[in-house]
């Protein structure tokens, strides 16, 4: 199968490698012409996925129309905040081509999920041909062939099962779901809690605090996700709890790293200017906070993260305020 991956970051490149190993023909699209030329010439992507070589027959290009021309399946692996511009460049999809999102974010300005952006920007978009993959998938581990599982959600069983069949390997096991809303939100919102977990580690608050944070963070994710139409069961699964634990504990997690550096006293502007890859949680935190207000959902950890990111609140003060909130029953 001819598969195009839109986005040559670490996760897009990783999935390109996984699918090539299964025998698919892969075209990797990179928005930066110089980076695309480097990928095509050196067959390496050391900027985003150091230590791995790309197959010589994997095509790389910065021409999005050329990239999708012969595609039988398209993967979206770009930062959530640039998704709309990329899809605007795509313009139109041929009918029946599966479109698979690997993305874990919410658009800051519109509060749209990725499937909603696709519906707005792509002529011929068929919701039944759309799917989203999410779960505990730290890219270098997947690229190295270490075992993990994820969930693929689509409104149609046919699309979910097709992706499950084409993507699953001995190292990557996919489960199917019909909860597109829940899987999209679980993958995005866990990044906000990962920022908080990093702050917790940067402040050296210990394992008890981390366990508390993950548990109450999952409660927040579930509150908002179900209010927006997701299935409660989804948030206890691979795209919810599974990805949350991984992202909040892995030293390779970008969002955890940003939070940890904030906890150690660095400013957000300095951290972001120093990073090559995108930490989606920074923008999703703001979107999640706005969505919480829209849906009347209480999300105190998310609000505290936004106070730290946007208003420079001292992280220790934010932790103290969370601990001194009104006492209540566990929900």
C-alpha positions in Angstrom: 0.0 0.0 0.0 1.2 3.5 -0.8 1.0 5.5 2.5 1.9 9.2 2.9 2.9 10.5 6.3 2.3 14.3 6.6 4.8 15.4 9.2 8.5 14.3 9.6 8.8 14.9 13.4 9.8 12.1 15.7 6.4 10.4 15.8 5.6 10.7 12.0 9.1 9.4 11.2 8.7 6.5 13.7 5.4 5.4 12.1 6.9 5.7 8.7 9.6 3.3 9.8 7.0 0.9 11.4 4.9 0.8 8.3 7.8 0.4 5.9 8.9 -2.6 7.9 5.5 -4.1 7.2 6.1 -3.8 3.5 4.3 -0.6 2.7 5.6 2.1 0.3 6.1 5.3 2.3 6.2 8.9 1.3 7.3 11.3 4.1 6.2 14.9 3.8 8.3 17.6 5.6 7.2 21.3 5.4 10.8 22.6 5.4 12.3 22.1 1.9 15.9 22.1 3.2 15.0 19.5 5.8 13.1 17.4 3.2 16.1 17.5 0.9 18.4 16.5 3.8 16.1 13.5 4.6 16.1 12.4 0.9 19.9 12.8 0.6 21.1 11.3 3.9 18.2 9.0 4.8 18.4 10.2 8.4 16.3 12.4 10.6 18.7 13.3 13.4 16.9 16.5 14.1 13.8 14.6 15.4 14.7 10.9 15.6 18.5 10.6 16.1 20.1 7.2 15.8 17.8 5.7 13.2 18.4 5.3 9.4 15.5 5.7 6.9 15.2 3.1 4.1 16.7 4.3 0.8 13.4 3.7 -1.0 11.4 6.0 1.4 10.6 9.1 -0.5 10.8 12.5 1.2 9.4 15.7 -0.2 8.2 19.2 0.8 5.5 19.3 -1.9 2.3 18.3 -0.2 0.4 17.8 -3.4 3.1 15.5 -4.8 3.1 13.6 -1.5 -0.6 12.8 -1.5 -1.0 12.2 -5.3 -0.7 8.4 -5.2 -1.6 7.9 -1.6 -3.9 5.1 -0.6 -3.8 6.1 3.0 -2.7 9.4 4.7 -1.3 9.9 8.2 -1.4 13.2 10.0 1.5 13.8 12.3 2.0 17.5 12.4 1.7 19.8 15.5 -1.9 20.5 16.3 -1.5 24.3 16.0 -0.3 23.9 12.4 -2.7 21.2 11.4 -5.2 23.7 9.8 -2.6 25.3 7.6 -1.3 21.9 6.4 -4.8 20.6 5.6 -5.6 23.9 3.8 -2.6 23.1 1.6 -3.9 19.6 1.0 -7.3 21.0 0.0 -9.1 17.9 -1.2 -9.0 14.2 -0.6 -10.0 11.5 -3.1 -13.0 9.7 -1.9 -12.6 6.7 0.3 -8.9 7.3 1.3 -8.4 6.6 5.0 -7.1 9.6 6.9 -5.4 8.6 10.2 -4.5 11.2 12.9 -1.5 10.5 15.1 -1.9 13.9 16.7 -2.5 14.6 20.4 -3.7 18.2 20.8 -6.5 20.7 20.6 -6.4 23.8 18.5 -5.9 26.8 20.8 -7.8 29.5 19.0 -10.9 27.5 18.0 -10.9 24.7 20.7 -11.4 22.3 17.8 -10.4 18.6 17.9 -8.4 17.3 15.0 -11.3 15.6 13.3 -13.3 18.9 13.4 -10.4 20.7 11.7 -10.3 18.0 9.0 -14.0 18.4 8.4 -13.6 22.2 8.1 -10.6 22.3 5.8 -10.8 19.2 3.5 -13.1 19.1 0.6 -14.5 15.6 0.3 -13.7 14.7 3.9 -15.6 11.5 4.9 -15.9 11.1 8.7 -16.3 7.4 8.2 -12.8 7.2 6.6 -11.2 9.1 9.5 -9.4 7.4 12.4 -7.2 8.4 15.3 -4.4 6.4 16.9 -3.4 7.1 20.5 -1.8 5.3 23.4 1.5 4.9 25.3 3.8 5.4 22.3 7.1 7.1 23.1 8.6 7.4 19.7 12.1 6.2 20.2 10.9 3.1 22.0 8.5 2.3 19.1 11.2 2.9 16.5 13.5 0.5 18.4 10.9 -2.2 18.3 10.0 -2.2 22.0 6.5 -3.6 22.6 3.5 -1.4 23.2 -0.2 -1.1 22.5 -2.5 1.7 21.3 -6.1 2.2 20.3 -7.4 3.1 16.8 -10.8 4.8 16.9 -13.1 5.4 13.9 -16.8 6.0 13.5 -16.9 2.9 11.1 -15.7 -0.5 12.1 -14.4 -1.1 8.6 -11.9 1.8 8.9 -10.8 0.9 12.4 -10.2 -2.7 11.4 -8.3 -1.8 8.2 -5.9 0.4 10.2 -5.6 -2.2 12.9 -4.6 -4.8 10.2 -2.2 -2.6 8.3 -0.5 -1.1 11.4 -0.3 -4.0 13.9 3.1 -5.8 14.2 4.7 -8.1 16.7 5.8 -5.0 18.6 2.8 -2.7 18.1 -0.7 -4.2 19.1 -3.7 -2.1 18.2 -7.2 -2.3 19.7 -10.3 -0.9 17.9 -12.8 1.6 19.3 -15.7 3.7 17.9 -15.1 6.6 20.4 -13.3 9.2 18.2 -14.2 12.0 20.6 -12.9 10.2 23.7 -9.6 9.0 22.1 -8.8 12.4 20.6 -9.5 14.2 23.9 -7.7 11.6 26.1 -4.5 11.8 24.0 -4.6 15.6 24.1 -5.6 16.3 27.7 -3.0 13.9 29.2 -0.3 16.2 28.0 -1.6 18.9 30.4 -1.3 16.5 33.3 2.2 15.6 32.1 3.2 19.2 32.4 1.9 19.2 36.0 3.8 15.9 36.7 7.0 17.4 35.4 6.5 20.4 37.7 5.9 18.0 40.5 9.2 16.3 39.8 11.1 19.5 39.3 10.0 20.6 42.7 11.0 17.2 44.1 7.7 16.6 45.7 8.0 12.8 45.9 6.1 9.7 44.7 3.0 10.3 46.9 2.4 13.6 45.2 2.9 12.0 41.7 0.4 9.3 42.5 -2.1 11.8 43.7 -1.6 14.0 40.6 -2.0 11.2 38.1 -5.2 9.9 39.8 -6.8 13.3 40.2 -5.6 14.3 36.7 -7.3 11.3 35.2 -10.5 12.4 37.0 -10.2 15.9 35.3 -9.6 14.4 31.9 -12.6 12.1 32.3 -14.9 14.9 33.5 -14.2 17.0 30.5 -14.1 14.2 28.0 -17.4 12.7 29.0 -19.0 16.2 29.1 -17.9 16.6 25.5 -19.4 13.2 24.4 -16.6 10.7 25.1 -17.1 7.3 26.6 -16.0 7.1 30.3 -14.5 3.7 29.6 -12.1 5.2 27.0 -10.3 7.3 29.7 -9.4 4.3 31.7 -8.0 2.6 28.7 -4.8 2.9 26.5 -5.4 6.4 25.2 -6.3 7.6 28.7 -4.7 5.9 31.7 -2.1 4.1 29.6 -0.8 7.2 27.8 -1.1 9.3 31.0 1.2 7.0 33.0 3.8 6.9 30.2 3.8 10.6 29.5 4.0 11.5 33.2 6.9 9.2 34.0 9.1 8.9 30.9 12.2 11.1 30.7 11.6 11.2 26.9 8.2 12.9 27.3 8.5 16.5 26.0 5.6 17.7 28.1 7.0 16.2 31.3 10.4 17.7 30.4 8.9 21.2 30.0 7.1 20.9 33.4 10.2 19.6 35.1 12.3 22.5 33.9 9.6 25.0 35.0 9.6 23.3 38.4 13.4 23.8 38.6 12.9 27.6 38.0 13.3 28.1 34.2 10.9 30.4 32.4 8.5 29.0 29.8 9.8 31.3 27.0 13.4 30.1 27.6 12.4 26.5 27.6 10.4 26.7 24.4 13.1 28.7 22.6 15.5 25.9 23.5 13.4 23.0 22.2 13.4 21.5 18.7 10.2 19.5 19.2 6.8 20.7 20.2 5.3 20.2 23.6 1.6 20.1 22.7 0.4 20.4 26.3 1.5 24.1 26.5 -1.3 25.0 24.0 -3.7 22.3 25.0 -3.7 23.5 28.6 -5.1 26.8 27.6 -7.6 25.2 25.3 -8.6 22.7 28.0 -9.1 25.5 30.5 -11.4 27.3 28.1 -13.3 24.1 27.4 -13.7 23.5 31.1 -15.4 26.9 31.4 -17.5 26.3 28.3 -18.8 22.9 29.6 -19.0 23.9 33.3 -16.5 21.3 34.3 -14.2 21.7 37.3 -10.5 21.2 36.4 -8.3 22.7 39.2 -5.1 21.0 38.1 -5.5 22.3 34.5 -6.3 25.8 35.9 -3.2 25.7 38.1 -1.0 24.8 35.1 -2.4 27.7 33.1 -1.7 30.1 36.0 1.9 28.9 36.0 2.3 29.0 32.2 0.4 32.2 31.5 0.7 34.3 34.6 4.0 33.2 36.1 2.5 31.9 39.3 5.1 30.3 41.6 4.6 26.5 41.2 4.9 25.9 45.0 2.2 28.5 45.6 0.0 26.7 43.0 0.6 23.4 44.7 -0.3 24.9 48.1 -3.6 26.3 46.8 -4.5 22.9 45.3 -3.9 21.2 48.6 -6.0 23.8 50.5 -9.1 23.7 48.4 -12.4 22.9 50.1 -12.6 19.3 51.4 -15.0 17.0 49.5 -15.8 13.3 48.8 -13.8 11.5 46.2 -15.5 11.4 42.8 
